[in-house]
Amino acid sequence: MIFDLPLEELQKYLPARTEPDDFDDFWSKTLADAHRYPLEAVFEPFKTAMKLIEVYDLTFRGFGGQPIKGWFMLPRDRSGSLPCLVEFIGYGGGRGDPLDWLMWPNVGYALLVMDVRGQGSSWRTGDTPDFEVEPGNPQYPGFMTRGILHPDTYYYRRVYTDAVRAVEAARTHPAVDIRRIAVTGGSQGGGITLAAAGLIPDLAAALPDVPFLCHFRRATEIVDTYPYQELSNYCQLHRDKIETVFNTLSYFDGMNFAARAKSPALFSVGLMDKTCPPSTVFGAYNHYAGTKQIKIWPYNYHEGGETFQSLEKINFLAKLWS
């Protein structure tokens, strides 16, 4: 059922952004620190039964120079350099198996799938541990409160930095057209997509589906579903840390990255989504600074448009890159 704002209000919903004064400085210093480490992107051929797609086991250096895994996939039948999708994964999932990622190579594009550090034991396997820089605060089970008492130690500082480095890794492969790199992902992957779009000024496109990690405080106030419930549970117990928590989250809010993103974007939203409430998605969408479209799925929950949305994305990029 519809539980959030009516659609006509969602389309105009432009909440005030809580943005720290040093937001840009924080991210500039974070990425500068990451760039002190050589990227060392290694594409190791990976044997599969697939006859039409080349697969590479990817390793590159992310936050703190730490090794991040991924898959890199190419259609075997190709000529010239290819557009490339860099895809980010939903909460709890990892890179899985190459068979999980057949769509974009079959469309004719290169694909880089970034493993999400520490995740990959909920619904798809992963291979990248999370190396915390220093001991973090006590946390609620999950990743949402890991290191949450300071922006420097917060989990998503590492993940968003990894995402920027993943795009840089894609640009090192000779089969990739560096002018045609798009970022995409659903849920957590959609939130990471917005972060990448806000941190990398020359992306060709951003395709966030039902994005998570946006408008945190509202999400915790209107739904009791996980993963946002991890934040609520933490604040319920740590009553004296609520403002500290939301100050940290302001450095990682998709709305603040959207306000800096300039690449063409295609969003999606499910109007019955109780995992990533529609108003949190529209909050990011309406702040998005680049040209943008949003596909609305009125009767869908967090699954959004699924295959229907995939077709929307394929057509969107076909027009953009025609």
C-alpha atoms as one frame of an Amber mdcrd trajectory, in Angstrom:
protein
   0.000   0.000   0.000   1.001   3.644  -0.372   2.393   4.803   2.982   4.616
   7.765   2.091   3.766  11.148   0.576   1.361  11.314  -2.393   3.081  11.253
  -5.773   2.340  14.903  -6.521   4.103  15.853  -3.278   6.995  13.473  -3.894
   7.664  15.082  -7.255   8.133  18.444  -5.513   9.760  17.132  -2.346  13.012
  19.031  -1.790  14.063  18.562   1.834  16.735  20.736   3.367  20.087  19.027
   3.182  22.117  18.686   6.354  25.581  19.211   4.954  28.707  19.802   7.047
  30.813  22.826   6.142  33.829  20.653   5.445  32.016  18.092   3.265  34.066
  18.799   0.127  37.298  19.095   2.077  36.616  15.792   3.832  36.153  13.953
   0.558  39.027  15.732  -1.174  41.394  14.654   1.586  39.947  11.132   1.681
  40.496  10.603  -2.042  43.905  12.269  -1.962  44.920   9.797   0.714  43.637
   6.894  -1.397  45.654   8.151  -4.359  48.853   7.871  -2.343  48.618   4.148
  -2.987  49.190   2.717  -6.465  45.978   1.389  -7.980  47.620  -1.870  -9.120
  44.583  -3.065 -11.048  45.201  -6.702 -12.025  42.883  -8.437 -14.520  43.535
 -12.159 -14.212  41.830 -14.327 -16.882  39.182 -16.486 -15.235  38.141 -19.754
 -16.844  34.403 -20.347 -17.195  32.142 -22.414 -19.426  30.895 -19.276 -21.163
  31.810 -19.132 -24.849  30.685 -15.588 -25.653  32.022 -13.623 -22.688  35.569
 -13.083 -21.411  35.866 -12.985 -17.631  38.666 -11.558 -15.512  39.178 -11.907
 -11.782  39.912  -8.313 -10.802  41.929  -7.016  -7.873  42.660  -3.335  -7.264
  43.705  -1.143  -4.358  40.873   0.739  -2.654  40.722   2.716   0.569  44.014
   2.612   2.447  45.601   0.664  -0.381  43.582  -2.383   0.689  42.855  -5.084
  -1.944  39.343  -5.060  -3.390  38.014  -7.882  -5.550  35.664  -7.707  -8.495
  34.759  -9.175 -11.846  35.561  -7.630 -15.197  33.644  -8.998 -18.179  33.743
  -8.370 -21.921  31.897  -9.708 -24.967  34.328 -11.825 -26.973  32.927 -10.524
 -30.245  33.926  -6.855 -30.139  35.768  -4.226 -32.092  37.242  -1.012 -30.811
  36.907   0.276 -27.277  33.655  -0.361 -25.424  31.419   1.596 -23.071  31.707
   0.251 -19.541  29.280  -0.167 -16.663  30.694  -0.144 -13.143  28.135  -1.917
 -10.975  27.734  -1.746  -7.205  25.943  -4.377  -5.138  22.982  -4.294  -2.766
  23.329  -4.545   1.011  24.771  -7.812   2.264  25.728  -9.125  -1.166  29.095
  -9.805  -2.744  30.382 -10.310  -6.247  29.149 -13.913  -6.418  29.863 -15.773
  -9.653  30.310 -14.323 -13.158  27.087 -16.096 -14.165  25.263 -13.573 -11.954
  26.303 -10.682 -14.215  25.471 -11.551 -17.805  23.240  -8.661 -18.870  25.644
  -5.846 -19.708  28.262  -7.961 -21.551  25.419  -9.402 -23.643  24.267  -5.882
 -24.491  27.777  -5.322 -25.848  29.334  -3.345 -23.003  32.217  -4.006 -20.666
  31.227  -4.575 -17.044  33.166  -4.124 -13.837  31.439  -5.497 -10.723  32.903
  -4.202  -7.453  32.860  -6.547  -4.482  31.663  -4.766  -1.317  34.180  -5.015
   1.483  33.055  -7.095   4.438  29.763  -8.100   2.836  28.839 -11.157   0.827
  27.387 -13.491   3.425  23.694 -12.581   3.298  22.391 -13.457  -0.164  25.387
 -13.612  -2.532  28.978 -14.511  -1.698  31.810 -12.017  -1.509  35.581 -12.223
  -1.337  36.770  -8.901   0.126  37.312  -8.420   3.859  36.868  -5.046   5.544
  40.124  -3.896   7.115  39.189  -1.286   9.669  41.801   1.457   9.960  41.500
   1.534  13.732  39.246  -0.105  16.315  35.713   1.161  15.839  32.907   1.863
  18.267  30.552  -0.877  19.449  28.047  -1.457  16.662  24.649  -2.920  16.029
  24.910  -6.110  13.909  25.299  -5.185  10.252  27.318  -2.440   8.602  25.258
   0.706   9.120  26.746   1.573  12.506  30.314   0.346  11.993  32.562   3.241
  13.031  29.595   5.617  13.088  30.799   7.929  15.842  33.205   9.748  13.506
  33.271  10.311   9.728  36.907   9.182   9.543  36.076   5.727  10.886  32.655
   5.213   9.312  32.320   2.101   7.174  30.983   3.862   4.073  34.015   6.134
   3.884  35.917   3.047   2.858  33.188   1.750   0.535  32.689   5.049  -1.323
  36.443   5.392  -1.768  36.572   1.850  -3.144  33.862   2.855  -5.634  35.917
   5.765  -6.977  38.897   3.476  -7.321  36.761   0.894  -9.128  35.968   3.456
 -11.821  39.666   4.284 -12.024  40.404   0.566 -12.423  37.922   0.326 -15.303
  39.699   3.192 -17.027  42.981   1.293 -17.025  41.716  -1.566 -19.187  42.563
  -1.118 -22.889  39.161  -2.402 -24.025  37.309   0.418 -22.231  36.357   3.759
 -23.755  37.201   6.067 -20.843  34.704   8.680 -22.117  31.790   6.238 -21.801
  31.786   4.889 -18.264  28.511   4.739 -16.331  27.852   3.692 -12.748  24.840
   1.695 -11.630  23.409  -0.427  -8.838  20.279  -1.058  -6.823  19.500  -0.279
  -3.180  22.916  -0.008  -1.466  24.361  -0.152  -4.969  22.154   2.808  -5.894
  23.441   4.805  -2.931  27.040   3.990  -3.872  26.184   5.023  -7.444  25.125
   8.465  -6.192  28.322   8.801  -4.167  30.435   7.914  -7.198  28.489  10.357
  -9.372  29.074  13.135  -6.861  32.773  12.383  -6.456  33.736  11.733 -10.101
  32.939  14.760 -12.276  33.331  13.189 -15.729  31.180  10.060 -15.619  29.035
   9.467 -18.687  25.914   8.455 -16.736  24.542   7.370 -13.366  21.778   4.760
 -13.062  20.711   4.426  -9.401  17.837   2.033  -8.748  15.721   2.413  -5.575
  18.751   3.997  -3.879  19.551   3.348  -0.239  21.774   5.626   1.921  19.707
   8.764   1.284  17.897  11.137   3.673  18.854   8.973   6.649  16.914  10.716
   9.386  13.604  10.644   7.538  14.097   6.984   6.674  14.578   6.069  10.324
  11.495   8.074  11.299   8.990   6.575   8.847  10.002   2.906   8.444  11.063
   0.163  10.835  12.597  -2.087   8.191  16.218  -3.116   7.891  18.845  -1.924
   7.143  17.716   1.547   8.306  16.441  -0.122  11.469  20.068  -0.799  12.408
  20.460   2.963  12.875  17.237   3.217  14.850  18.232   0.361  17.142  21.629
   1.924  17.761  20.096   5.310  18.589  17.481   3.664  20.788  20.233   2.279
  23.004  22.853   5.025  22.609  20.445   7.836  23.423  23.258  10.299  24.040
  24.841   9.715  20.616  21.922  10.537  18.283  23.236  13.872  16.990  26.737
  12.432  16.666  25.304   9.611  14.536  23.450  11.925  12.187  26.383  14.302
  11.927  28.512  11.407  10.705  25.797  10.296   8.277  25.637  13.781   6.747
  29.026  13.107   5.137  27.557  10.029   3.411  24.033  11.113   2.464  23.108
  10.475  -1.153  21.296  13.813  -1.273  24.574  15.663  -0.721  26.326  13.710
  -3.460  23.346  14.165  -5.801  23.635  17.932  -5.420  27.174  17.676  -6.852
  26.526  15.142  -9.614  26.448  16.420 -13.192  26.253  13.293 -15.360  22.915
  12.329 -16.983  20.942  10.115 -14.629  18.116   7.603 -14.692  16.618   6.812
 -11.273  13.930   4.331 -10.307  11.557   4.203  -7.356   8.858   1.869  -6.041
   6.010   3.811  -4.467   5.296   0.987  -1.996   8.950   0.520  -1.045   9.246
   0.249   2.753  12.968  -0.492   2.630  14.012   2.698   0.854  10.963   4.954
   1.241   9.939   6.917  -1.861  10.487  10.290  -0.175  14.130   9.398   0.495
  14.612   8.495  -3.173  12.866  11.645  -4.384  14.879  13.676  -1.884  18.032
  12.594  -3.720  16.442  12.790  -7.169  15.090  16.315  -6.729  18.481  17.537
  -5.502  20.330  15.877  -8.391  22.217  18.602 -10.268  22.544  16.940 -13.675
  19.940  16.148 -16.298  17.724  13.424 -14.897  14.782  11.117 -15.338  13.007
   8.871 -12.869  10.994   5.758 -13.647   8.165   5.314 -11.167   6.792   1.856
 -10.356   3.501   2.610  -8.529   2.672  -0.877  -7.210   6.171  -2.106  -6.494
   8.147  -2.479  -3.323  11.922  -2.603  -3.003  12.218  -4.830  -6.060  11.364
  -1.752  -8.138  11.046  -2.429 -11.834  13.374  -5.454 -12.006  13.582  -6.603
 -15.664  11.330  -3.752 -16.773  13.814  -1.301 -15.253  16.723  -3.128 -16.855
  15.125  -2.498 -20.238  14.699   1.171 -19.331  18.404   1.382 -18.508  19.454
  -0.388 -21.705  17.358   2.008 -23.780  18.592   5.025 -21.827  22.233   4.190
 -22.536  21.533   3.236 -26.140  20.176   6.740 -26.744  22.979   8.369 -24.805
  25.721   6.487 -26.629  24.161   6.280 -30.093
